[in-house]
């Protein structure tokens, strides 16, 4: 998984927040090896108490497999910043 694509910051005056367009994320299926882009609504992020329990998941649009991959700090930052629904587990 790599960073968000399609993120465009508006050229506004300094100190004002920029407008961001739709965000999509590159992903790949572990089962069929297909590569594709997913919008934030197609991904789920679970933040657990450890590295083993922090992951993101999605359903492969090509083969329908349920895919679950570990999410390090950078991935968590990208996904949450891109509007992915997040669940925090204990």
Secondary structure, DSSP 8 states (H G I E B T S, - for coil): ---EES-------TTS-------EEEEE-TTT--EEEEEGGG-EEEE-SSGGG-EEEEE-TTT--EEEEE--HHHHHHHHHTT-EEEE--
